[in-house]
Amino acid sequence: MKLLLTRHPKRDVTEGTCSGRPAVPPERADLAGLPGRLRRRWRSGAHPPPRAVYSSPLQRCATVAGALAGDVWPHPTFDERIAEMHFGHWEGRLWAELPREEIAAWRADIAHHVPPGGESLSQMAQRAHAFAQELTARHPEDPDCEIVLMTHVGIIQTLPRMLLGEPLRGFAGNPIDYGSITRLVLRDGRFERDGTNMTP
């Protein structure tokens, strides 16, 4: 099984805004290009149609997942467990304007510290991991089976580490471009990285 973690288009939001869970739409220019690139990937004949598509229910993911439904891939199943991290009271505020003591406490223990009213990075990673474990049981191992996850940078940076048994420390070391695909392959019951941050 090939798990394709696909990041949504750019968000239509002021630069520097903390926006994990708000209903932020995708930026029009970026949205105009991403579905076309994904459509060409599967229409080229080089890849079989995805066996299934799972999407975060947040607007910036759901818009793309729905745009390709019934065309090059199946209708998506929406799952809260692959939504972006919940930043609680920080949501919708500029990072530069957040209380310095709160940001300092978060950075000191970024994996486990819980932003006021939100969730920790570890909590987000654990829910995504539970989703992936359920997914592998739902789709028996098949080397040619592609499963698409339309999701967010936080999930894409942490889920591979959870599946590969790696620590969350250093999770943000690899930049994840908007609209890129990070691919994991299940072989002999174990996930392996198979290229990262590919452009469709």
N, C-alpha and C positions, 0 to 999 in steps of 0.2 A: 504494500500500500504506500502511496505517495501522498503526503500531507502538504498541501500548498497554502502557506500562511500569507495571505495577500493583504497589503495595507491599503486603506481607503485613500481617496484623493485629498488634496490639501483642504483644510477647513477655512470657511469664510468667517474669519474671526480676527480681531486686532492682534497683531504680532505681540508675543509676550504674555498672552492671556492663558491662565490655567483653565483648561476646558476638557476635563475627562468625561463627565457624564451629561452636560447640557446638550440640548437638541440643536447642535451646531450644524448647519447645512454644509455640503461640500462647496468649495470654490468653483464657480461656473466654468472658468477656463480649464481647470484641471479635470473637472467632471466630464467635460466635452471630449477629452482625449482618452481617459482610462478605459471606459467600456469598449471603445474601438480597438485599443491595443489588446485587450483580453479576448475580444471577439476574433481578431485575426489569429491569435495564438491557437484557438481551438478549431477555427475553420481551415487552417493550413493543412490539416490532415496529419500533422506530425504528432499530435497528441489525441488519445481517445477522449470522448466527452467525459467530464467528471462524473463519477458515480453518484456523488452527492455534493451539495453546497450548504454550508452552515454559515450564518452571518450574525454578527452583533446586531441587535435591534436598533442601535443608535443610527440616526439619520444618515450620517456620512458613509456608513457601510451599507445600510439597507437600500439606499438609493441605487447603488451600483449593482448589488446582488439582484434586485428586482428588475433592473434594466436588461439583464441578460437571461432572465428566467424564461424558459420555453423556447429559447433561441439556441445558444451554444451550451447551456447547462440547465440542470433541473431547477424547479422552483425551490428557493432556499428555505431552510429551517432556521428560525431565529432562536438564539439562545443567549440569555443574559450572562452566562458564565464566560463568554468570550467578549464581553463589553470591556471598555477601558476602565482603568482604575478610578475609584470614586475618591475625589479629593475633598469631599465634605464642604466645609465653610470656605474653602479656598476657591471653589468653582466660580468661574466667571470673573475673577479678579485678576489684575495684573500681578505677575510674579514679583515684580519690583516693589509693589505696594504691600505685600504680605508682611506681617510682623516678623522682624528679624529673628526673634527668639524662637518662634515656631519653626521657621525654615532651618535654623541652626540645629534644633533638636531632631528634625527629620533627617537632615544630612548626616548627623552623627550616627544614626542607626536606620538607614534608608530602607532596609529590608523589613524591619519589624515595627518601626514607629508609625502610629496611626495619626494622620492629619485630623484636626478637630472635626468630628462629625463624619469622617470618611472611613477608609479602609487602608490597611498597610499593603505594601508591595507583595509581601508574603501571602497575605490573604487572597489577593488577586491571582497570584500564581497558583495557589492551591485549588481555587475554583476552576481555573483553566485546565489544570492537570486532571482534576476529577472528570471534567468534560472529555478530555482526550482519552482517558482510560475507558470511559463508557463508549466512546467512538470506536476504538479498536475492537471492542467486543461486538459492536453492532455490525461492523464491516469485516468479515473474515479476511485474513491476510491474502492478498492477491498482488503480485508485483506490478501489474498493469493498471491497478485501480487508483485513480486520482480523486482525492477529497479536497475540496476548496474550503478554506476558512477565510471569510472576509472579515477582517478584524483590525486591531489597533497596535500601535507601536509597543505599548506596555506588554501586551500578550505575546507579540512576536519576539520581544527581547527576553522574556522569561520562560515561556512554555518550552522551547527547545532545551533549556537548562534543566527544567524539571524532568522532562522525558529522558534526558541523557544522564541524569543523576549528578549534575554539576551544581556547585553552589551559586546562589543568586549574586554573590559578590562580583562586581565587574560586569553586571548584566547589560549596561549601556555602552559597552566598549565598541560595538559594531553599529554604525549608523544604519537606520532602516529608511530607505527613501519612500516617499509617497508613491503608491501604485506599484511597488515592487513585490516580488514573490520570494519568500524564503521557503525552501523545500526540505522536508525531512522524509526519509525512506525507512519503512519498517522491513527489516530483514531478520529472519530467524528469531522473531519475537522481540527484537531490539531496534530502537530508532537510531538512525545515523543521519548526520548532516550530508546533504547532497547539493552543494551550491547554496549561496545565500545572496539575498538582495538582488535577484535577477530582474531585469526589465522585461515585461511580457511583450 
